[in-house]
Amino acid sequence: MAVARTVELEGHIIDSGMMQRCFGTVMDMGGNFEVEEFRVGKHKDEESYCRMEVYADDEADLTSIVHELHQSGANLSDPVDATLDPAPADQVVPAGFYSTTNHPTYVRYDGEWIEVENVEMDCAVIVEEGGAQSASERSNGDGPRDSEVRSTSKESSGESEDARTPRAYTKVLNAIREGDLVVTGEAGIRVQPPERPRDASGPFGFMQGGVSSERPSDSLIQQVAEALVETKAEGGNVLVVAGPALIHAGAGDDLARLVREGYVDGLSAGNGFAVHDIERGLYGTSLGMDMETLEHPRKGHKHHIYAISEVIRAGGIAAAVEEGLIGEGVMYECVENDVPYVLAGSIRDDGPLPDTLSDTVEAQNAIRAQAHEADMVLMLSTLLHSVAVGNCLPSTTRVVCVDINPATVTQLLDRGSSQAIGMVTDIGTFVPTLAEKVLDAA
């Protein structure tokens, strides 16, 4: 006998592709559906609504279908409180725990919807129970329309400012502690994927996702520059994720200018990026190649290890800047302008520099802290760091990914960072042009 469940879709579900995606999901997974109610928004600022009954042959198949629908923003029509089960041990989650998307998420607790703090993909949701709260103490959020939402702060330390107020926040699996109340199943959870704008108006209208090597580069860079300037004008935080190819392509000075002029609030990179940047300042080379003549001087291939040695001798990048060893470049400007940076290590690193975090979990936590503060992220010619940072970002964060290799930007989108816009172009052209347009607009 077939089993069924009713789900609802709300918002700009037609032009965003949500409804078509949900219909396809049901059929691709062997289920059927029947639309019970469908209201179409007749103006661009009106939303649409669809309620449909989803059928499957058994409960297991239906659960799988509903899970996939949930990831796309379809929600159960009969909300109940989320199921909370205690973690049986450190780093161990209960069976059937809810694995998060990177979209704004709400859990239902004690009859009300609570916004999940610091949403990112592939995490568990932890709920800290609180006491009763009066209606006057509640505040509305942008969550489900059929109930009030308790808004929460951006902090996720696990400490509640008001012990009476329940909180919900994400935790990576290695941070789970025995007894944590973990959300399990799909009931009592609502996901709201951000909707793409219907037009390209405003400084962020162009950021509608997708990858193309055929877009006019100059006009697109102009739009990215306007978005960056607008983000800073609104008091937003700009994070730059950079790979060593940026230095090798000759764009280091222009990124350093953006740092110096206050358009970069954080830098996420690897050991190689910092070494190339410092090598260029000390020896005028990157990977042993003279950045002016493009020739390879004698023993130039050893310059990177010499640079690492000098920084180790000084005691770190900041100490090397203080003693005058490092006097230019991106890392120099970060130190001089108090721009925090995270250098995450890898198995391939030479040295590494004293500032490089060689503990993977420590590096992930540092990247996560940066990502949670960012309002706009520029990912510049680095596949591994772009994916790492992308995994930590909510889908509401504006992301621009630039690489000469289209596989980098497509992989970022394929892994769930659907809010990103990808630009396939030479990083040595993009960064100087961006810096020029940003500083001209300032």
C-alpha angles and dihedrals in degrees: 000000000000119000124212143196132187120233133181134213122198135179132034089343097154105050092035090057093236096126094047090046092052093047090051093047093056094049095042090054094051099258135119133222141198122204108227099178133010125179119181122209105234098198130048092252093048120094128220130227133206129181117188139173113231120206132196136168095249142004094261093055091045092051090053092049093047090049091055092045089051091057088058094051103267112137135195111264095220104056118201131176115286117259113248121198125178118245106251094216143351111299090005120112126198117264112272095023116171111257111208132234120213091252126105105281135193131192125203114233127169091351096308136092118246121196113237111235124228096006117200133155126275098020136120122246117235122198123202109203120228139185129261119305127201122237091246090060094054123093128199122243135188093266133104114350097217095066144026117267124216106225117220137202125257093246118100104181091127092247116115118216089210113037089203094061118083115225134200123198140154127261129187113233096253089058096054114119128201110271096023109144103240124194111239131188127010101278118108094021128113127188124195114193111203113255123233116243116257092229139023096249121135129028092291099042092101092060098091099128130252138106128254137162091192101066115110102266099207095051092045092050087051089055092048089051091051090049091050093049091047091050091054092044088057091052093255129155121246119202121193119204107195137183129206091254087074090066093040090053092055098251098116096099092053094050087048089055091053090051092048093049093052101254095119121065099175141010126212116187145126136261091267095058093052093044093051091047093050093042090055091052094047102038107010091243138107117203085351095302118124105241092212104042097023087226127129109240121210110285088003089133088067095055094092093057091043089054091051091049093052093051092047089050090052092050100247143331096290091048090049090052092048093053092046097249091119112043106158144023138065097302090048091053091047091055095043094048098040093244108158118231135191119206109192116198131223137197090262098057122127114218095337113233113252089245094057115105105226094177105090097209092047090050092048091052091049091049090047092054090052093046094051090057096048124104094176129021128198111199108196121192103317125111102187097044092042091055092043093052092039090058089059098047127096114232090248092069114098111239131188116187119192126186138141087229111073090204089071095059095038092051090051091054093042091056092059107275090121092155091068125104113214125212120190107206144110111290089213088064099037101054098047091047091047092050091050093050094044094050092044090053094048 
